[in-house]
């Protein structure tokens, strides 16, 4: 049974930082590319970042480049997102998602992620 559980969200002031974590279980985590996706109230899901199975390739949405860093620890079956210089427009529910097939490079297309966590709320406000 695939399980993805996000944590680390909360309330932070503009310019602040948060580190999100995703605990994975029920599948060979080290074989799968992963993404972070977010959804602000009333808006569509927005792809944020992805990382390949080995952690050697990463990519970011233009809106977060230079501020967010995706990483993974395959020995611990965890995915992380370090978020720095947070802004109000970053406020959203952040989801951990698994690419649909093992080993292959990830994409930015949300329909290619077939397992999702429950999300963790990030609120950036003064």
C-alpha positions in Angstrom: 0.0 0.0 0.0 1.5 3.3 -1.1 1.7 5.9 1.5 2.9 9.5 1.2 2.6 11.8 4.3 3.6 15.4 4.2 4.6 17.5 7.2 6.3 20.7 8.1 3.8 23.3 7.0 2.7 26.2 9.1 2.4 30.0 9.4 5.4 32.1 8.5 6.0 35.8 7.8 7.2 37.0 4.4 10.9 36.4 4.0 10.8 33.5 6.3 11.6 29.8 5.7 10.0 26.4 6.1 11.2 22.9 5.4 8.6 20.4 4.2 9.0 16.7 4.5 7.3 13.7 2.8 7.5 10.3 4.4 7.1 7.5 1.8 6.2 3.9 2.4 4.7 0.9 0.6 6.8 1.1 -2.6 10.5 1.1 -3.6 11.0 4.9 -3.1 14.5 5.0 -4.5 13.3 3.9 -7.9 10.8 6.7 -8.4 10.9 10.4 -9.4 9.0 12.7 -7.1 7.4 16.1 -7.2 6.1 18.8 -5.0 2.8 20.3 -6.2 0.8 23.1 -4.5 -2.8 24.4 -4.6 -3.8 27.8 -3.5 -7.5 28.4 -2.5 -9.7 28.6 -5.5 -6.9 27.8 -7.9 -5.6 24.8 -9.9 -2.8 22.6 -8.8 0.6 24.1 -9.7 3.7 22.0 -10.2 6.5 23.3 -8.0 9.5 21.0 -8.3 10.7 17.5 -9.2 13.6 15.3 -8.5 14.7 12.1 -10.3 14.9 8.8 -8.5 18.6 9.1 -7.7 18.5 12.7 -6.6 20.9 13.8 -9.3 18.5 15.9 -11.4 16.1 18.6 -10.2 13.8 21.2 -11.8 11.8 24.1 -10.5 8.9 26.3 -11.5 10.1 29.8 -12.4 8.1 31.2 -9.5 10.3 29.4 -7.0 13.7 29.2 -8.6 16.4 30.5 -6.4 14.2 30.2 -3.3 13.2 26.5 -3.0 15.4 23.4 -3.0 14.1 19.9 -3.5 16.0 17.0 -2.1 15.6 13.3 -1.1 17.1 10.8 1.2 16.6 7.4 -0.3 18.0 5.6 2.8 15.2 7.2 4.9 12.5 7.1 2.2 11.9 10.9 2.5 11.4 13.8 0.2 12.1 17.4 1.3 11.4 20.9 0.1 13.4 23.7 1.7 11.6 27.0 1.1 13.4 30.3 1.7 12.3 33.9 1.3 8.7 32.9 1.4 6.1 35.3 -0.1 2.3 35.5 0.3 1.8 34.0 -3.1 3.5 30.9 -1.9 0.6 30.2 0.4 -1.0 26.9 -0.5 -1.5 23.3 0.4 1.7 21.5 -0.6 1.5 17.9 -1.9 4.1 15.2 -2.3 3.5 13.2 -5.5 5.0 10.1 -7.1 5.8 9.8 -10.8 3.8 7.0 -12.5 6.7 4.8 -13.5 10.0 3.8 -11.9 13.5 4.9 -13.1 12.3 7.2 -15.9 13.0 11.0 -15.7 10.2 13.0 -14.3 8.1 15.6 -16.0 6.1 18.8 -15.1 2.8 17.2 -16.2 0.6 16.6 -13.2 -1.3 13.7 -14.9 1.9 11.7 -14.8 1.9 11.5 -11.0 -0.4 8.7 -9.8 0.2 8.8 -6.0 -0.4 11.8 -3.8 -0.2 12.6 -0.2 -2.8 14.5 1.8 -0.9 17.8 1.8 0.4 20.2 4.3 -0.7 23.8 4.6 1.7 26.6 4.2 0.5 30.1 5.0 2.8 33.2 4.4 1.3 36.3 6.0 2.3 39.3 8.1 
